[in-house]
Amino acid sequence: MLRKRGSLILCGAFLFITWNAIVVLLLRGRPVPGLSGVPTQEQGEVAHRPSIDVMGDVLRMADVFEAELELQKKILIQIKSQQSLWEPSMRNKQKVVAAPEPVIPILVIACNRVTVRRCLDKLLQHRPSAELYPIIVSQDCGHAETAEVIRSYGDKVTHLKQPDLSNVALRPEHKKFQGYYKISRHYRWALNQVFKTLSHSSVVIVEDDLEVAPDFFEYFRSMLPLLKSDPSLWCVSAWNDNGRDGYVDPGKAAVLHRTDFFPGLGWMLLREVWEELEPKWPASFWDDWMRQPEQRRNRACIRPEISRTLTFGRQGVSLGQFYDKYLRYIKLNAEFVPFTKLDLSYLKEETYKIHFENEVYTAPVVTYEDVKQGQLKGAGPFRLQYSSKDSFKVMAKNLGIMDDLKSGVPRTGYRGVVSFISRGRRIYLAPPPGWTQYDPTWS
């Protein structure tokens, strides 16, 4: 607005001065009435005297106009001198052009499940934008019925087909793991398509037996800036391994945690991390390989209190391992949380670690019997301490949380601590104070 007003003032001043100059020039150059040509005898002396008076008036008028012109010149100089004061204000008021929102593709890893329809239907139902969240379905196995289901979605999804369907050459004792080798090969091919062929900078990976929550897309969009800016993080997961109903706080749908355990099951990966992992990608068991210290490199993942994915695939290469006891009871979040509008700075490493350790190690210590029998007094949180691999596994199993460890890291663990709800109270299953590192032999 200031810029427009300044331009109008300058234009007005210019036009006014120009008009005055033209008037002066016209008046000076205009012939005086009665002086052009030869006067008639009837005009005589009477006509001559008025002509002399008019000339004097014109000359005086010209002097006045010259003075006015000089005044206008000074005004113009003053206006010009003020122009430098307007420019910063005008620059500050210029419209800021927002950077385009990043595109986050969803990569669906598919094989021979026609129930991929359930996965795709939920993704499409909750997807807020086809442009910002393109869905790429990468299919292995060459299963015709599954391919037909994927094709039925037309241009709503991009259908890729893994070209190498051959069996992987294996030693006799490993042939029973053929499926794991093919999955690892497929992941490598599909991620290369996303990052190298399609040139995306991030991806959210889901498998064909996952159903997503209403705020699945909102969750990952809010996490992308933190994942990019915090080098102590290397993934964001939608999954809580101990997220069964009764083991999570239903009033904490907006709460997120850091974990040293790679959860998978709906997770975000950056291109830079893939460029680090791809040259050494394993031939099989890729998820356990990700949990090794050489890959994790003391980095953490973000996970939710309440899962944003739910698995419905009991049948698979793992033959339903953990499904009947744990996975089928995972609570899927139903409340939409506007994560992109929340302050998530508490998840930064130093802030989170200080707060977390203070809460854990100032919590009163309780016994396993007190927790198991529901004899805790007070609202909590409470600390239940373990001192060895065996004591951890016994307490975890008997309290109903997952007791397996990968390279010494328990599921959902952060700095050795597993957090869960028991009978409505927060329990921290924790190592003694002074914990420094995981023991990879605890597996």
C-alpha positions in Angstrom: 0.0 0.0 0.0 2.8 2.4 0.9 4.5 1.6 -2.4 1.4 2.5 -4.4 0.8 5.7 -2.4 4.4 6.8 -3.0 4.1 6.2 -6.7 0.9 8.3 -6.9 2.6 11.2 -5.0 5.5 11.1 -7.4 3.3 11.0 -10.5 1.1 13.8 -9.2 4.1 16.0 -8.4 5.5 15.4 -11.9 2.3 16.2 -13.7 1.7 19.4 -11.7 5.2 20.7 -12.3 5.0 19.8 -16.0 1.7 21.6 -16.4 3.1 24.7 -14.7 6.1 24.7 -17.0 3.9 24.4 -20.1 1.7 27.3 -18.9 4.7 29.5 -18.4 6.1 28.7 -21.8 2.8 29.4 -23.5 2.4 32.7 -21.7 5.8 33.8 -22.6 5.6 32.9 -26.2 2.0 34.0 -26.8 1.6 37.3 -28.8 -0.1 40.1 -26.9 -3.5 41.1 -28.2 -3.4 44.3 -30.3 0.4 44.2 -30.8 0.5 41.7 -33.7 0.3 43.4 -37.0 -0.2 47.2 -37.5 -2.8 48.9 -35.3 -5.7 50.6 -37.0 -6.3 54.3 -36.8 -9.4 53.7 -34.7 -7.4 51.9 -32.0 -4.9 54.7 -31.7 -3.4 55.6 -28.5 -6.2 54.1 -26.4 -5.5 50.7 -27.7 -1.8 51.0 -27.2 -1.9 51.8 -23.5 -4.0 48.8 -22.4 -1.6 46.5 -24.4 1.4 47.8 -22.4 -0.5 47.0 -19.1 -1.3 43.5 -20.2 2.3 42.8 -21.0 3.3 43.8 -17.5 0.6 41.6 -16.0 1.9 38.7 -18.1 5.5 39.3 -17.0 4.4 39.4 -13.4 2.4 36.3 -13.8 5.4 34.6 -15.3 7.5 35.6 -12.3 4.9 34.1 -10.0 4.9 30.9 -12.0 8.7 30.8 -11.9 8.6 31.1 -8.1 5.9 28.4 -7.9 8.0 26.2 -10.2 11.0 26.6 -7.9 8.8 25.7 -4.9 7.5 22.6 -6.6 11.0 21.6 -7.5 12.0 21.8 -3.8 8.9 19.7 -2.9 9.9 17.1 -5.5 13.5 16.9 -4.0 12.0 16.4 -0.5 9.7 13.6 -1.8 12.7 11.9 -3.5 14.7 12.1 -0.3 12.0 10.3 1.6 11.9 7.4 -0.9 14.7 5.5 0.9 12.5 5.4 4.0 9.6 3.8 2.2 11.6 1.1 0.5 12.4 -1.0 3.6 8.8 -0.8 4.7 7.7 -1.9 1.2 10.1 -4.7 1.2 8.9 -5.9 4.6 5.3 -5.9 3.3 6.0 -7.8 0.2 4.1 -11.1 0.1 6.2 -14.0 1.3 5.9 -16.9 -1.1 5.7 -20.2 0.8 7.9 -23.1 -0.2 5.9 -25.9 -1.9 4.9 -28.7 0.4 7.1 -31.8 0.1 5.7 -34.8 -1.6 5.7 -37.9 0.6 5.0 -41.1 -1.5 3.5 -44.1 0.2 5.2 -47.4 -0.9 3.0 -50.5 -0.5 5.0 -53.7 -0.6 2.7 -56.4 -2.0 3.0 -60.0 -3.1 0.1 -62.5 -3.2 -2.5 -61.2 -0.9 -5.7 -60.1 -2.6 -6.6 -58.5 0.8 -4.3 -55.7 -0.3 -7.6 -54.1 -1.2 -8.2 -53.4 2.5 -4.9 -51.7 2.8 -5.4 -49.6 -0.3 -9.0 -48.7 0.5 -8.0 -47.2 3.9 -5.0 -45.3 2.4 -7.3 -43.8 -0.2 -10.1 -43.1 2.3 -7.8 -41.1 4.6 -5.4 -39.6 2.0 -5.9 -35.8 2.0 -4.1 -35.2 -1.3 -3.3 -37.4 -4.3 -0.6 -34.9 -5.4 1.2 -34.8 -2.0 0.8 -38.5 -1.2 1.2 -40.6 -4.4 0.6 -44.3 -3.7 3.1 -46.7 -5.3 2.3 -50.4 -5.1 5.3 -52.6 -5.7 4.3 -56.2 -6.4 6.5 -59.2 -6.1 5.5 -62.9 -6.6 3.7 -62.4 -10.0 0.3 -63.4 -8.4 -2.3 -62.7 -11.0 -5.3 -62.2 -8.7 -3.4 -59.7 -6.6 -2.3 -57.9 -9.7 -5.9 -57.7 -10.9 -6.9 -56.1 -7.6 -4.2 -53.5 -7.9 -5.0 -52.8 -11.5 -8.7 -52.1 -10.5 -7.6 -48.9 -8.8 -6.6 -47.4 -12.2 -4.6 -44.1 -11.9 -5.3 -43.8 -8.2 -2.1 -45.8 -7.6 1.1 -46.6 -9.5 1.6 -50.3 -10.0 5.2 -51.5 -10.2 6.2 -55.1 -10.7 9.4 -56.6 -9.4 10.9 -58.2 -12.5 13.1 -60.9 -10.9 10.8 -63.7 -9.8 13.4 -66.4 -9.7 14.3 -68.4 -6.6 17.4 -67.2 -4.7 20.2 -69.7 -4.8 20.6 -70.9 -1.2 22.4 -73.6 0.8 20.2 -76.5 1.7 19.9 -75.5 5.4 18.6 -72.0 4.3 16.0 -73.1 1.7 13.3 -72.8 4.3 14.0 -69.1 4.5 13.5 -68.5 0.7 10.6 -66.2 1.4 12.8 -63.9 3.6 15.4 -63.7 0.9 12.8 -62.7 -1.7 11.3 -60.1 0.6 14.7 -58.5 1.1 15.4 -58.5 -2.6 12.0 -56.9 -3.3 12.6 -54.1 -0.7 15.9 -53.2 -2.3 14.4 -53.1 -5.7 11.3 -51.1 -4.7 13.2 -48.5 -2.6 15.6 -48.0 -5.5 12.6 -47.3 -7.7 11.3 -44.7 -5.3 14.6 -42.9 -4.6 16.6 -43.4 -7.8 14.1 -43.9 -10.6 11.3 -41.6 -9.3 13.7 -39.3 -7.5 11.7 -38.8 -4.3 13.5 -37.6 -1.1 11.5 -39.5 1.4 9.0 -42.4 1.6 6.6 -44.1 4.0 6.7 -47.9 3.6 3.7 -50.0 4.4 3.1 -53.7 3.7 -0.1 -55.1 2.1 -1.5 -56.3 5.4 -1.6 -53.0 7.2 -4.6 -50.8 7.8 -3.9 -47.1 8.6 -5.4 -44.7 11.1 -7.3 -41.5 10.1 -4.4 -39.3 11.0 -1.7 -41.5 9.4 -0.8 -38.9 6.8 -0.9 -36.0 9.2 1.4 -37.9 11.6 4.1 -38.5 9.0 3.9 -34.9 7.5 4.5 -33.5 11.0 7.5 -35.7 11.5 9.3 -35.1 8.3 11.0 -31.8 9.4 12.2 -33.3 12.6 13.5 -36.4 10.9 15.4 -34.2 8.4 16.8 -31.8 11.1 17.8 -34.3 13.9 20.8 -36.5 13.1 20.1 -38.6 16.1 16.9 -39.9 14.4 16.9 -42.3 11.4 13.2 -43.3 11.1 9.7 -42.5 12.1 7.3 -45.4 12.7 3.5 -45.6 13.0 3.8 -48.7 15.2 3.9 -49.4 19.0 5.1 -53.0 19.6 3.4 -53.0 23.0 0.4 -51.1 21.8 -2.3 -53.5 22.8 -5.5 -52.2 24.2 -5.0 -51.8 28.0 -1.2 -51.3 27.6 -1.5 -47.8 26.2 -2.9 -44.6 27.6 -6.2 -43.9 25.7 -6.0 -40.2 26.7 -2.6 -39.7 25.2 -3.3 -40.1 21.5 -1.1 -37.1 20.7 1.9 -38.3 22.7 4.9 -39.5 20.8 8.1 -41.3 22.0 11.7 -41.9 21.0 12.8 -45.6 20.8 16.1 -47.3 20.1 14.2 -50.3 18.6 13.4 -50.2 14.9 9.6 -50.9 14.8 8.9 -51.0 11.1 5.2 -51.7 10.2 4.5 -48.3 8.6 7.7 -46.3 8.7 9.4 -43.3 7.1 12.8 -43.3 5.5 14.9 -40.5 4.0 16.8 -40.8 0.8 20.1 -40.0 2.6 19.6 -42.9 4.9 18.8 -45.2 2.0 22.0 -44.2 0.3 23.8 -45.2 3.4 22.1 -48.6 3.7 21.6 -49.7 0.1 25.2 -50.6 -0.7 25.3 -53.1 2.2 21.6 -54.2 2.1 21.3 -57.8 3.4 20.2 -60.8 1.4 17.6 -61.7 4.0 16.0 -60.7 7.3 16.3 -57.1 6.5 14.4 -55.8 9.6 16.6 -57.6 12.1 19.6 -56.4 10.1 18.3 -52.9 10.6 18.3 -53.4 14.4 22.0 -54.3 14.5 24.4 -51.7 16.1 26.3 -51.3 12.8 23.2 -49.9 11.1 21.4 -48.2 14.0 24.6 -46.3 15.0 22.9 -45.1 18.3 20.2 -43.5 16.4 16.5 -43.6 17.5 13.1 -43.7 15.8 9.9 -41.9 16.7 6.9 -44.0 17.6 3.4 -43.1 18.8 1.8 -44.0 22.2 -1.2 -45.4 20.2 -0.4 -47.1 16.9 -1.3 -45.5 13.5 -1.2 -48.9 11.8 -2.9 -52.3 12.4 -1.8 -55.6 10.9 -4.4 -58.0 9.7 -2.0 -60.4 8.0 -1.8 -63.5 10.1 -0.5 -65.6 7.2 2.9 -64.8 5.8 6.5 -65.9 5.7 6.7 -65.6 9.5 3.8 -68.1 9.8 1.9 -65.8 12.2 4.7 -65.4 14.8 3.4 -63.2 17.6 0.2 -62.5 15.7 -2.3 -64.5 17.9 -0.7 -63.4 21.2 0.1 -59.8 20.5 -0.4 -58.3 17.1 -4.1 -58.9 16.6 -4.8 -56.9 19.8 -2.9 -53.8 18.8 -5.1 -50.7 19.4 -5.5 -48.6 16.2 -5.9 -44.9 16.9 -9.4 -43.6 15.9 -8.9 -40.0 17.0 -7.6 -37.4 14.5 -4.7 -35.5 16.1 -3.6 -32.3 14.2 0.1 -33.1 14.7 1.2 -30.4 12.2 -0.2 -27.8 14.5 1.4 -29.1 17.7 4.8 -28.2 19.3 6.9 -31.3 18.8 10.2 -29.8 20.0 10.0 -32.0 23.1 11.1 -34.9 20.8 14.5 -33.4 20.1 17.2 -35.6 21.6 18.6 -33.6 24.5 15.2 -32.2 25.6 13.6 -35.7 25.5 16.4 -37.6 27.2 16.7 -35.2 30.1 12.9 -35.2 30.7 12.6 -39.0 30.2 15.5 -40.0 32.5 14.3 -37.6 35.2 10.7 -39.0 35.1 11.9 -42.6 35.1 14.5 -42.4 37.9 12.5 -40.2 40.2 9.6 -42.6 40.0 9.2 -44.8 43.1 10.6 -48.3 42.7 8.0 -51.1 43.1 8.2 -54.9 43.0 7.0 -57.2 40.3 4.4 -58.7 42.7 2.9 -55.3 43.4 2.5 -54.6 39.7 1.2 -58.1 38.8 -1.3 -58.2 41.7 -2.5 -54.5 41.1 -1.4 -53.4 44.6 0.2 -50.1 43.6 -0.9 -47.0 45.5 -1.0 -43.7 43.8 -1.4 -42.5 40.2 2.2 -43.3 39.1 4.4 -43.5 37.2 6.3 -46.3 38.9 9.7 -48.0 38.2 10.1 -51.7 38.0 13.8 -52.5 37.9 15.5 -55.4 36.1 19.2 -56.3 36.4 19.8 -59.0 33.8 18.6 -60.4 30.5 16.7 -63.2 32.3 15.0 -60.9 34.8 13.9 -58.6 32.0 12.4 -61.5 30.0 10.6 -63.1 33.0 9.0 -59.8 34.1 8.1 -58.7 30.5 6.5 -62.1 29.6 4.5 -62.3 32.8 3.3 -58.7 32.6 2.1 -59.2 29.0 4.6 -57.1 27.0 6.9 -58.5 24.3 9.9 -60.1 25.9 12.3 -60.6 22.9 15.4 -58.5 22.3 17.3 -57.7 19.1 21.0 -56.9 19.5 20.2 -56.3 23.2 17.4 -53.8 22.5 13.9 -54.6 23.9 10.9 -53.7 21.8 9.9 -50.0 22.3 13.0 -49.6 24.6 14.7 -46.3 25.0 17.9 -46.2 26.9 17.0 -49.7 28.2 13.6 -48.6 29.5 10.3 -50.1 28.3 7.3 -47.9 29.0 3.7 -49.3 29.2 0.4 -49.1 31.1 -0.6 -51.7 33.6 -4.0 -51.5 35.2 -4.2 -47.8 34.3 -0.8 -46.8 35.7 2.4 -46.0 33.8 5.2 -48.5 34.5 8.8 -48.1 33.5 10.6 -51.5 33.2 14.1 -50.1 33.6 17.7 -51.0 34.2 19.5 -49.6 37.3 20.5 -45.9 37.3 23.7 -45.2 35.4 22.8 -47.3 32.3 25.2 -46.5 29.4 24.7 -49.0 26.6 23.0 -52.1 25.3 24.6 -55.5 25.5 24.3 -57.1 22.0 24.6 -60.6 23.5 21.1 -60.1 25.0 19.2 -61.7 22.2 
